[in-house]
Amino acid sequence: MVAAVRWDRGEKDEQEEVSPMHPSQTYDPGLHEEGSEGAEGRCSHHGPTADAECAGEAVVSFQDDQGRWQSGCRLALEDLVEQGEIEPLGQGA
């Protein structure tokens, strides 16, 4: 994982690692591995044993730490953006 370095208060001896946000975009089944939950329109973030915390239908595609495309329901999208894991939709490059 590539880490960005941010300097706080101009003091070069105090460094803080900042994890890069993963790219995200509106759900696109073509980005996902054939036969995967993402390719089939389901939320791979919550997985096949998803319970009440999953809204089911994929609304976002995003890359994980290994660069693989994952999918997320609307609840996963909210959680991942809030946690700083992925970029809000429309904010990617």
N, CA, C and O atoms as CSV, one atom per row, in Angstrom:
chain,resi,resn,atom,element,x,y,z
A,1,MET,N,N,0.845,-1.167,0.000
A,1,MET,CA,C,0.000,0.000,0.000
A,1,MET,C,C,0.892,1.232,0.000
A,1,MET,O,O,1.878,1.292,0.735
A,2,VAL,N,N,0.554,2.193,-0.807
A,2,VAL,CA,C,1.299,3.434,-0.878
A,2,VAL,C,C,0.735,4.368,0.178
A,2,VAL,O,O,-0.482,4.532,0.271
A,3,ALA,N,N,1.581,4.969,0.957
A,3,ALA,CA,C,1.137,5.887,2.003
A,3,ALA,C,C,1.592,7.297,1.675
A,3,ALA,O,O,2.747,7.519,1.312
A,4,ALA,N,N,0.699,8.225,1.801
A,4,ALA,CA,C,1.049,9.629,1.627
A,4,ALA,C,C,1.545,10.143,2.966
A,4,ALA,O,O,1.131,9.659,4.019
A,5,VAL,N,N,2.419,11.109,2.922
A,5,VAL,CA,C,2.936,11.684,4.164
A,5,VAL,C,C,2.437,13.118,4.254
A,5,VAL,O,O,2.563,13.890,3.303
A,6,ARG,N,N,1.875,13.468,5.396
A,6,ARG,CA,C,1.394,14.826,5.631
A,6,ARG,C,C,2.223,15.421,6.767
A,6,ARG,O,O,2.449,14.770,7.787
A,7,TRP,N,N,2.666,16.640,6.586
A,7,TRP,CA,C,3.444,17.325,7.617
A,7,TRP,C,C,2.473,18.154,8.441
A,7,TRP,O,O,1.702,18.943,7.894
A,8,ASP,N,N,2.510,17.975,9.752
A,8,ASP,CA,C,1.644,18.728,10.656
A,8,ASP,C,C,2.402,19.904,11.272
A,8,ASP,O,O,3.541,19.751,11.713
A,9,ARG,N,N,1.771,21.066,11.299
A,9,ARG,CA,C,2.304,22.262,11.950
A,9,ARG,C,C,3.719,22.614,11.471
A,9,ARG,O,O,4.465,23.279,12.191
A,10,GLY,N,N,4.087,22.180,10.281
A,10,GLY,CA,C,5.373,22.531,9.727
A,10,GLY,C,C,6.564,21.874,10.403
A,10,GLY,O,O,7.705,22.229,10.109
A,11,GLU,N,N,6.329,20.934,11.294
A,11,GLU,CA,C,7.415,20.266,11.986
A,11,GLU,C,C,7.789,19.000,11.223
A,11,GLU,O,O,7.012,18.046,11.178
A,12,LYS,N,N,8.957,18.990,10.633
A,12,LYS,CA,C,9.371,17.890,9.785
A,12,LYS,C,C,9.641,16.600,10.537
A,12,LYS,O,O,9.693,15.534,9.923
A,13,ASP,N,N,9.815,16.669,11.863
A,13,ASP,CA,C,10.075,15.445,12.598
A,13,ASP,C,C,8.788,14.735,13.025
A,13,ASP,O,O,8.847,13.620,13.543
A,14,GLU,N,N,7.638,15.357,12.818
A,14,GLU,CA,C,6.369,14.723,13.139
A,14,GLU,C,C,5.630,14.414,11.842
A,14,GLU,O,O,5.110,15.316,11.185
A,15,GLN,N,N,5.588,13.146,11.481
A,15,GLN,CA,C,4.925,12.723,10.262
A,15,GLN,C,C,3.724,11.866,10.614
A,15,GLN,O,O,3.736,11.121,11.594
A,16,GLU,N,N,2.700,11.984,9.806
A,16,GLU,CA,C,1.505,11.174,9.986
A,16,GLU,C,C,1.196,10.507,8.658
A,16,GLU,O,O,1.092,11.175,7.629
A,17,GLU,N,N,1.049,9.183,8.679
A,17,GLU,CA,C,0.702,8.484,7.448
A,17,GLU,C,C,-0.783,8.643,7.182
A,17,GLU,O,O,-1.608,8.513,8.087
A,18,VAL,N,N,-1.112,8.925,5.939
A,18,VAL,CA,C,-2.494,9.075,5.522
A,18,VAL,C,C,-2.760,8.036,4.447
A,18,VAL,O,O,-2.123,8.054,3.394
A,19,SER,N,N,-3.688,7.139,4.700
A,19,SER,CA,C,-4.012,6.112,3.711
A,19,SER,C,C,-4.761,6.741,2.548
A,19,SER,O,O,-5.663,7.553,2.753
A,20,PRO,N,N,-4.394,6.373,1.335
A,20,PRO,CA,C,-5.097,6.922,0.181
A,20,PRO,C,C,-6.507,6.352,0.094
A,20,PRO,O,O,-6.744,5.192,0.431
A,21,MET,N,N,-7.437,7.183,-0.362
A,21,MET,CA,C,-8.792,6.699,-0.585
A,21,MET,C,C,-8.796,5.866,-1.849
A,21,MET,O,O,-8.071,6.144,-2.804
A,22,HIS,N,N,-9.625,4.842,-1.834
A,22,HIS,CA,C,-9.749,3.987,-3.007
A,22,HIS,C,C,-10.737,4.602,-3.994
A,22,HIS,O,O,-11.734,5.200,-3.588
A,23,PRO,N,N,-10.459,4.455,-5.296
A,23,PRO,CA,C,-11.373,4.989,-6.298
A,23,PRO,C,C,-12.741,4.308,-6.219
A,23,PRO,O,O,-12.848,3.129,-5.880
A,24,SER,N,N,-13.769,5.069,-6.537
A,24,SER,CA,C,-15.123,4.517,-6.587
A,24,SER,C,C,-15.883,5.173,-7.726
A,24,SER,O,O,-15.526,6.251,-8.201
A,25,GLN,N,N,-16.924,4.505,-8.145
A,25,GLN,CA,C,-17.784,5.043,-9.192
A,25,GLN,C,C,-19.145,4.384,-9.089
A,25,GLN,O,O,-19.322,3.399,-8.372
A,26,THR,N,N,-20.097,4.937,-9.810
A,26,THR,CA,C,-21.422,4.329,-9.857
A,26,THR,C,C,-21.271,2.873,-10.286
A,26,THR,O,O,-20.459,2.556,-11.155
A,27,TYR,N,N,-22.049,2.003,-9.680
A,27,TYR,CA,C,-21.947,0.562,-9.937
A,27,TYR,C,C,-21.896,0.251,-11.427
A,27,TYR,O,O,-22.713,0.737,-12.209
A,28,ASP,N,N,-20.922,-0.566,-11.799
A,28,ASP,CA,C,-20.734,-1.016,-13.178
A,28,ASP,C,C,-20.398,-2.504,-13.140
A,28,ASP,O,O,-19.284,-2.867,-12.763
A,29,PRO,N,N,-21.342,-3.380,-13.523
A,29,PRO,CA,C,-21.096,-4.821,-13.443
A,29,PRO,C,C,-19.915,-5.279,-14.302
A,29,PRO,O,O,-19.323,-6.321,-14.021
A,30,GLY,N,N,-19.569,-4.530,-15.326
A,30,GLY,CA,C,-18.471,-4.902,-16.204
A,30,GLY,C,C,-17.098,-4.823,-15.552
A,30,GLY,O,O,-16.135,-5.380,-16.080
A,31,LEU,N,N,-16.990,-4.150,-14.427
A,31,LEU,CA,C,-15.706,-4.035,-13.734
A,31,LEU,C,C,-15.398,-5.250,-12.878
A,31,LEU,O,O,-14.250,-5.459,-12.486
A,32,HIS,N,N,-16.404,-6.046,-12.587
A,32,HIS,CA,C,-16.273,-7.138,-11.619
A,32,HIS,C,C,-16.000,-8.480,-12.288
A,32,HIS,O,O,-16.422,-8.734,-13.416
A,33,GLU,N,N,-15.281,-9.331,-11.559
A,33,GLU,CA,C,-14.941,-10.654,-12.052
A,33,GLU,C,C,-16.211,-11.448,-12.348
A,33,GLU,O,O,-17.141,-11.478,-11.542
A,34,GLU,N,N,-16.234,-12.086,-13.510
A,34,GLU,CA,C,-17.397,-12.863,-13.930
A,34,GLU,C,C,-17.778,-13.878,-12.854
A,34,GLU,O,O,-16.925,-14.588,-12.324
A,35,GLY,N,N,-19.075,-13.934,-12.542
A,35,GLY,CA,C,-19.586,-14.880,-11.561
A,35,GLY,C,C,-19.506,-14.383,-10.120
A,35,GLY,O,O,-20.002,-15.047,-9.209
A,36,SER,N,N,-18.892,-13.229,-9.906
A,36,SER,CA,C,-18.765,-12.695,-8.546
A,36,SER,C,C,-20.065,-12.011,-8.116
A,36,SER,O,O,-20.935,-11.724,-8.938
A,37,GLU,N,N,-20.174,-11.759,-6.818
A,37,GLU,CA,C,-21.341,-11.030,-6.311
A,37,GLU,C,C,-21.480,-9.688,-7.008
A,37,GLU,O,O,-22.584,-9.279,-7.368
A,38,GLY,N,N,-20.351,-8.999,-7.198
A,38,GLY,CA,C,-20.380,-7.702,-7.865
A,38,GLY,C,C,-20.887,-7.786,-9.287
A,38,GLY,O,O,-21.673,-6.941,-9.715
A,39,ALA,N,N,-20.450,-8.792,-10.027
A,39,ALA,CA,C,-20.899,-8.959,-11.412
A,39,ALA,C,C,-22.389,-9.269,-11.490
A,39,ALA,O,O,-23.044,-8.990,-12.494
A,40,GLU,N,N,-22.909,-9.850,-10.416
A,40,GLU,CA,C,-24.327,-10.224,-10.388
A,40,GLU,C,C,-25.208,-9.172,-9.725
A,40,GLU,O,O,-26.396,-9.408,-9.506
A,41,GLY,N,N,-24.626,-7.997,-9.398
A,41,GLY,CA,C,-25.419,-6.898,-8.871
A,41,GLY,C,C,-25.653,-6.930,-7.376
A,41,GLY,O,O,-26.475,-6.176,-6.854
A,42,ARG,N,N,-24.927,-7.808,-6.679
A,42,ARG,CA,C,-25.086,-7.883,-5.222
A,42,ARG,C,C,-23.931,-7.162,-4.521
A,42,ARG,O,O,-22.919,-6.834,-5.142
A,43,CYS,N,N,-24.096,-6.928,-3.253
A,43,CYS,CA,C,-23.111,-6.225,-2.432
A,43,CYS,C,C,-22.012,-7.195,-1.988
A,43,CYS,O,O,-22.249,-8.064,-1.148
A,44,SER,N,N,-20.822,-7.046,-2.548
A,44,SER,CA,C,-19.718,-7.911,-2.138
A,44,SER,C,C,-19.099,-7.428,-0.826
A,44,SER,O,O,-18.430,-8.196,-0.135
A,45,HIS,N,N,-19.319,-6.173,-0.488
A,45,HIS,CA,C,-18.773,-5.643,0.768
A,45,HIS,C,C,-19.357,-6.382,1.972
A,45,HIS,O,O,-18.627,-6.735,2.898
A,46,HIS,N,N,-20.656,-6.612,1.963
A,46,HIS,CA,C,-21.293,-7.322,3.068
A,46,HIS,C,C,-21.280,-8.834,2.857
A,46,HIS,O,O,-21.453,-9.593,3.811
A,47,GLY,N,N,-21.079,-9.272,1.627
A,47,GLY,CA,C,-20.922,-10.695,1.347
A,47,GLY,C,C,-22.205,-11.502,1.278
A,47,GLY,O,O,-23.300,-10.971,1.459
A,48,PRO,N,N,-22.055,-12.805,1.011
A,48,PRO,CA,C,-23.211,-13.683,0.793
A,48,PRO,C,C,-24.038,-13.925,2.054
A,48,PRO,O,O,-25.200,-14.322,1.962
A,49,THR,N,N,-23.462,-13.693,3.212
A,49,THR,CA,C,-24.201,-13.917,4.457
A,49,THR,C,C,-24.727,-12.601,5.023
A,49,THR,O,O,-24.930,-12.472,6.230
A,50,ALA,N,N,-24.943,-11.631,4.145
A,50,ALA,CA,C,-25.396,-10.307,4.573
A,50,ALA,C,C,-26.701,-10.404,5.356
A,50,ALA,O,O,-27.588,-11.195,5.036
A,51,ASP,N,N,-26.785,-9.580,6.383
A,51,ASP,CA,C,-27.989,-9.548,7.203
A,51,ASP,C,C,-28.662,-8.189,7.075
A,51,ASP,O,O,-28.593,-7.567,6.015
A,52,ALA,N,N,-29.300,-7.726,8.115
A,52,ALA,CA,C,-30.054,-6.481,8.084
A,52,ALA,C,C,-29.192,-5.256,7.785
A,52,ALA,O,O,-29.720,-4.222,7.375
A,53,GLU,N,N,-27.874,-5.354,7.983
A,53,GLU,CA,C,-27.018,-4.203,7.717
A,53,GLU,C,C,-26.741,-3.994,6.230
A,53,GLU,O,O,-26.044,-3.047,5.864
A,54,CYS,N,N,-27.267,-4.850,5.379
A,54,CYS,CA,C,-27.040,-4.754,3.939
A,54,CYS,C,C,-28.335,-4.418,3.222
A,54,CYS,O,O,-29.385,-5.003,3.489
A,55,ALA,N,N,-28.235,-3.450,2.293
A,55,ALA,CA,C,-29.399,-3.075,1.496
A,55,ALA,C,C,-29.520,-3.943,0.243
A,55,ALA,O,O,-30.476,-3.796,-0.519
A,56,GLY,N,N,-28.556,-4.852,0.022
A,56,GLY,CA,C,-28.643,-5.827,-1.067
A,56,GLY,C,C,-28.106,-5.382,-2.402
A,56,GLY,O,O,-27.005,-5.784,-2.780
A,57,GLU,N,N,-28.833,-4.577,-3.125
A,57,GLU,CA,C,-28.473,-4.189,-4.486
A,57,GLU,C,C,-27.245,-3.283,-4.513
A,57,GLU,O,O,-27.146,-2.332,-3.738
A,58,ALA,N,N,-26.319,-3.587,-5.407
A,58,ALA,CA,C,-25.090,-2.804,-5.541
A,58,ALA,C,C,-25.388,-1.445,-6.171
A,58,ALA,O,O,-26.110,-1.353,-7.164
A,59,VAL,N,N,-24.821,-0.390,-5.578
A,59,VAL,CA,C,-24.960,0.961,-6.117
A,59,VAL,C,C,-23.606,1.602,-6.410
A,59,VAL,O,O,-23.532,2.639,-7.069
A,60,VAL,N,N,-22.517,0.966,-5.908
A,60,VAL,CA,C,-21.184,1.523,-6.090
A,60,VAL,C,C,-20.191,0.407,-6.408
A,60,VAL,O,O,-20.293,-0.705,-5.891
A,61,SER,N,N,-19.233,0.731,-7.268
A,61,SER,CA,C,-18.087,-0.140,-7.539
A,61,SER,C,C,-16.868,0.588,-7.000
A,61,SER,O,O,-16.714,1.790,-7.218
A,62,PHE,N,N,-15.986,-0.145,-6.285
A,62,PHE,CA,C,-14.794,0.476,-5.720
A,62,PHE,C,C,-13.660,-0.530,-5.688
A,62,PHE,O,O,-13.886,-1.740,-5.657
A,63,GLN,N,N,-12.443,-0.021,-5.695
A,63,GLN,CA,C,-11.276,-0.891,-5.649
A,63,GLN,C,C,-10.863,-1.136,-4.199
A,63,GLN,O,O,-10.893,-0.232,-3.365
A,64,ASP,N,N,-10.474,-2.393,-3.920
A,64,ASP,CA,C,-10.004,-2.741,-2.580
A,64,ASP,C,C,-8.493,-2.513,-2.495
A,64,ASP,O,O,-7.894,-1.983,-3.430
A,65,ASP,N,N,-7.881,-2.909,-1.386
A,65,ASP,CA,C,-6.443,-2.710,-1.175
A,65,ASP,C,C,-5.579,-3.426,-2.210
A,65,ASP,O,O,-4.447,-3.014,-2.463
A,66,GLN,N,N,-6.103,-4.492,-2.807
A,66,GLN,CA,C,-5.358,-5.244,-3.810
A,66,GLN,C,C,-5.667,-4.783,-5.231
A,66,GLN,O,O,-5.175,-5.377,-6.191
A,67,GLY,N,N,-6.473,-3.737,-5.378
A,67,GLY,CA,C,-6.808,-3.215,-6.699
A,67,GLY,C,C,-7.933,-3.954,-7.393
A,67,GLY,O,O,-8.214,-3.696,-8.564
A,68,ARG,N,N,-8.591,-4.881,-6.680
A,68,ARG,CA,C,-9.727,-5.611,-7.262
A,68,ARG,C,C,-11.004,-4.805,-7.060
A,68,ARG,O,O,-11.162,-4.103,-6.061
A,69,TRP,N,N,-11.902,-4.918,-8.017
A,69,TRP,CA,C,-13.169,-4.204,-7.926
A,69,TRP,C,C,-14.131,-4.945,-7.017
A,69,TRP,O,O,-14.320,-6.155,-7.141
A,70,GLN,N,N,-14.736,-4.202,-6.103
A,70,GLN,CA,C,-15.746,-4.707,-5.183
A,70,GLN,C,C,-17.019,-3.907,-5.419
A,70,GLN,O,O,-16.993,-2.870,-6.082
A,71,SER,N,N,-18.127,-4.389,-4.879
A,71,SER,CA,C,-19.397,-3.672,-5.008
A,71,SER,C,C,-19.966,-3.417,-3.627
A,71,SER,O,O,-19.669,-4.136,-2.673
A,72,GLY,N,N,-20.785,-2.388,-3.533
A,72,GLY,CA,C,-21.398,-2.059,-2.253
A,72,GLY,C,C,-22.822,-1.567,-2.420
A,72,GLY,O,O,-23.168,-0.915,-3.405
A,73,CYS,N,N,-23.639,-1.896,-1.428
A,73,CYS,CA,C,-25.012,-1.393,-1.380
A,73,CYS,C,C,-24.979,0.054,-0.896
A,73,CYS,O,O,-23.902,0.579,-0.613
A,74,ARG,N,N,-26.124,0.701,-0.795
A,74,ARG,CA,C,-26.149,2.102,-0.361
A,74,ARG,C,C,-25.633,2.251,1.071
A,74,ARG,O,O,-25.006,3.258,1.398
A,75,LEU,N,N,-25.889,1.268,1.919
A,75,LEU,CA,C,-25.399,1.346,3.302
A,75,LEU,C,C,-23.880,1.184,3.353
A,75,LEU,O,O,-23.207,1.867,4.126
A,76,ALA,N,N,-23.339,0.281,2.531
A,76,ALA,CA,C,-21.887,0.111,2.452
A,76,ALA,C,C,-21.243,1.397,1.936
A,76,ALA,O,O,-20.207,1.819,2.449
A,77,LEU,N,N,-21.842,2.012,0.935
A,77,LEU,CA,C,-21.332,3.268,0.381
A,77,LEU,C,C,-21.235,4.319,1.481
A,77,LEU,O,O,-20.197,4.961,1.640
A,78,GLU,N,N,-22.306,4.493,2.232
A,78,GLU,CA,C,-22.310,5.482,3.316
A,78,GLU,C,C,-21.212,5.183,4.334
A,78,GLU,O,O,-20.468,6.080,4.729
A,79,ASP,N,N,-21.113,3.936,4.753
A,79,ASP,CA,C,-20.111,3.543,5.757
A,79,ASP,C,C,-18.684,3.738,5.248
A,79,ASP,O,O,-17.839,4.288,5.956
A,80,LEU,N,N,-18.415,3.288,4.021
A,80,LEU,CA,C,-17.063,3.364,3.472
A,80,LEU,C,C,-16.618,4.811,3.256
A,80,LEU,O,O,-15.455,5.143,3.485
A,81,VAL,N,N,-17.534,5.669,2.818
A,81,VAL,CA,C,-17.202,7.088,2.639
A,81,VAL,C,C,-16.954,7.730,4.003
A,81,VAL,O,O,-15.989,8.472,4.180
A,82,GLU,N,N,-17.825,7.441,4.958
A,82,GLU,CA,C,-17.680,8.000,6.311
A,82,GLU,C,C,-16.350,7.590,6.946
A,82,GLU,O,O,-15.728,8.384,7.650
A,83,GLN,N,N,-15.917,6.360,6.701
A,83,GLN,CA,C,-14.664,5.846,7.260
A,83,GLN,C,C,-13.435,6.302,6.471
A,83,GLN,O,O,-12.302,6.035,6.870
A,84,GLY,N,N,-13.666,6.993,5.349
A,84,GLY,CA,C,-12.552,7.470,4.535
A,84,GLY,C,C,-11.905,6.392,3.697
A,84,GLY,O,O,-10.780,6.564,3.227
A,85,GLU,N,N,-12.605,5.268,3.500
A,85,GLU,CA,C,-12.050,4.159,2.719
A,85,GLU,C,C,-12.161,4.392,1.209
A,85,GLU,O,O,-11.260,4.037,0.449
A,86,ILE,N,N,-13.268,4.989,0.789
A,86,ILE,CA,C,-13.472,5.249,-0.637
A,86,ILE,C,C,-13.898,6.697,-0.833
A,86,ILE,O,O,-14.363,7.363,0.092
A,87,GLU,N,N,-13.725,7.163,-2.062
A,87,GLU,CA,C,-14.131,8.507,-2.426
A,87,GLU,C,C,-15.653,8.547,-2.589
A,87,GLU,O,O,-16.253,7.569,-3.036
A,88,PRO,N,N,-16.270,9.658,-2.233
A,88,PRO,CA,C,-17.705,9.799,-2.503
A,88,PRO,C,C,-17.945,9.704,-4.013
A,88,PRO,O,O,-17.072,10.071,-4.800
A,89,LEU,N,N,-19.087,9.230,-4.412
A,89,LEU,CA,C,-19.389,9.143,-5.843
A,89,LEU,C,C,-19.284,10.527,-6.468
A,89,LEU,O,O,-19.716,11.526,-5.893
A,90,GLY,N,N,-18.705,10.556,-7.649
A,90,GLY,CA,C,-18.535,11.814,-8.349
A,90,GLY,C,C,-17.249,12.555,-7.990
A,90,GLY,O,O,-16.968,13.607,-8.565
A,91,GLN,N,N,-16.459,12.024,-7.044
A,91,GLN,CA,C,-15.235,12.684,-6.596
A,91,GLN,C,C,-13.982,12.029,-7.169
A,91,GLN,O,O,-12.877,12.533,-6.966
A,92,GLY,N,N,-14.138,10.913,-7.884
A,92,GLY,CA,C,-12.974,10.198,-8.414
A,92,GLY,C,C,-12.361,10.896,-9.592
A,92,GLY,O,O,-12.928,11.843,-10.138
A,93,ALA,N,N,-11.185,10.421,-9.985
A,93,ALA,CA,C,-10.469,11.006,-11.115
A,93,ALA,C,C,-11.071,10.564,-12.423
A,93,ALA,O,O,-10.594,10.960,-13.487
